[in-house]
Amino acid sequence: MAPHEVSAPVARRTPTVREHHGDRFEDQWEWLRDKNSREVIAHLEAENAYTQARTAHLQPLVETIFEEIRGHVVETDVDVPVRKGDWWYYSRTAEGAQYAVHCRAPYRQGAARPVPAPGAPVDGEVVLLDENHEAGAHEFFELGGLEISPDGRFLALLVDVSGDERYDLQVRDLVTGAVLDQSVQDAHYGLAWSFDARTVFYIRHDDAWRPHQIWRHTVGGDPAGDVLVREEADPEFGIGFEVSRDDRWLIVESESRTSSEVLLGDLTRPDADLVMVEPRAADVEYSVEVDGDRIFIAHNLRRPDFDLAQAPLATPDRAHWTPVLELVDDERLEGVDAFAGFVAVSLRSGGLPTVRVLPKHGDGLGDAVHVPTDSPLAVVRLGANAEYDESTLRLAMGSYLLPPSVLQFDPASGDLQVLKQQEVPGYTPQDYLEERLWARGDDGTQVPISLVRRRDVVADGCNSGLVSGYGSYEIPSDPRFSASRLSLLDRGVVFAVAHVRGGGELGRRWWDEGKMLAKRNTFTDFVACSRALIDAGWVSPDRLAAEGGSAGGLLMGAVVNLAPELYRAVHAAVPFVDALTTILDPSLPLTVGEWQEWGDPLHDPSVYAYMKTYSPYENVAATAYPAILATTSLNDTRVFFVEPAKWVQQLRATVTSDPVDRPVLLKCEMVAGHGGVSGRYDAWRDTAFELAFLLDQLGATALR
């Protein structure tokens, strides 16, 4: 049977009425939510079979792109070691292996940092954990955490083999190899050791998958005797922790989208009470870094984009906060890390992340030392810096064209040394260009666009293009290198990122203007960026595709409703396309905490009405739409598979597009979570399939 003769799965219609604030919505496919139903599983399997049949002709292209991706990756490789205590820590990958192998080698006073060779152990190398062995026959495997005890003797890890981000905790003796404890199950992200390595702290979530409790577990003990350290009762807040660089302090943070409070726990006395830094207050956010007998505080008391203060550790409350660094209006302070001789400040400047280093002078700080970059779109972030007494700073740098690089920065001299740059076989950076463009939003706001292309691609109005976006939670879509993107660029596709409001590219204002009752700015910004690419001649008006995942999948669903004529094809990954149904249900994962992002439609009629104007599922129109590929995973806890499953049914039942020319497809991983499959080769193959779908629709399957 020819692909176009295969019939799309049609789910039965069983109306479920949703009624709020006088509005009545009849949902035909809400019954698909039940993942334990044999009928639902059969429907998803039928969708997968249909997608496979409709894309069977793409398999040679999928294999070609898969080999291109693989050919641009050094499969047998090793990280730059990071010192922690008496050991150097690093990870290896090996050709043919899906997962990493975590290793360490002894630190010797005065000896140079080891430079491990790919595929060859260094002197004294010890394998801590081989993820490939741990994964075994499991179709999915993911580490949610891996922490070495302060004495270097024990390993605590969190393991998930289904993709639902619910982890089992294990403790192992690194000397004997024995598993000492595997009794704690269904834990959330977060692990910390007491200073004496007898106790592990972990986090549990509630029925709505909100991290709400911190527990203390004695290694080898019965979990029934575990001690509840802290519980977060407010459903709009979640709780988490990190450990100070000297392993002395447990830094506990309760936070909502707009408020936070921090408590400190002395890990040398794991049973001692937590100490409050500053009680929460509405619209006040702060975070803490411990530095000996003082703390640094990044806070928003003066500016929405945060300033830096300090206070004595003994009296950490707001009354004792004194200013240390006040940034200018176009800079967003993101965090601070303290070391023996300097303080590293992470911030956003000019829409890009960077790092400034402030040398210590007694109790004060000197003038900032800037980290130099050569690329106008370079991203600079802190790398792995485990030791407080280091005189240099490990940094990570990259861009769309600059492969990930590990650098060592000397604040005293200003020297910047490249320790390693990711090797990309077959890649010549000079063949490509990256630049920043601007689009005018509907309200006149200038919206940045990042554009990446081959140097020989010109703005002649004939190119294929792919525009990507996210635009939620103040999460920026920062420049990053992608080996798989080369398969697009080398076929003459112009790649663009629309830095729409709702993200964090241009500071807190950029987020505020793209959330709650301003959320539609996210969608109209993306459409404006798409039109700007066409108007400037970078993309042919009939050869533009779009992609986005999670909240970016909501963006995809909204823009195809707003301007379906602009796009030839769309890839919506784990898409949040039934947003209103989800945000109305407080029992679902994350919902209550999300009310500070989207608004509370359950109790506020104006929010309900506003969300209903853009929620993709309810606004599909009877007009021609792009070809659509929706990808999801059965065990996704963040965006349930039911959202794209329902959306696909609504699209097929409503749009007027030719289903042969512009199919609507659903691909569901049956053992995976929000991030898709876990193994790197499996992930490359999925990426190759998604790119092949888009390239086929764009008519850009041939290399230039």
Helices and strands as residue ranges (DSSP letters): G 3-5, E 16-20, E 23-27, G 30-33, H 38-54, G 56-58, H 59-71, E 77-78, E 82-84, E 87-93, E 101-106, E 126-130, H 131-135, E 142-148, E 154-160, E 168-173, E 179-181, E 191-193, E 199-205, E 211-218, G 223-225, E 227-231, E 238-243, E 249-255, E 260-266, E 275-278, E 286-291, E 294-299, E 307-312, G 318-320, E 322-325, E 331-338, E 342-349, E 352-361, E 364-365, E 369-370, E 379-382, E 393-398, E 405-409, E 416-421, G 429-431, E 432-440, E 446-454, E 465-468, H 485-489, E 494-498, H 508-512, G 516-518, H 520-535, E 544-549, H 551-562, G 564-566, E 569-573, H 579-583, H 591-598, H 605-614, G 616-619, E 627-633, H 642-654, E 664-669, H 680-698
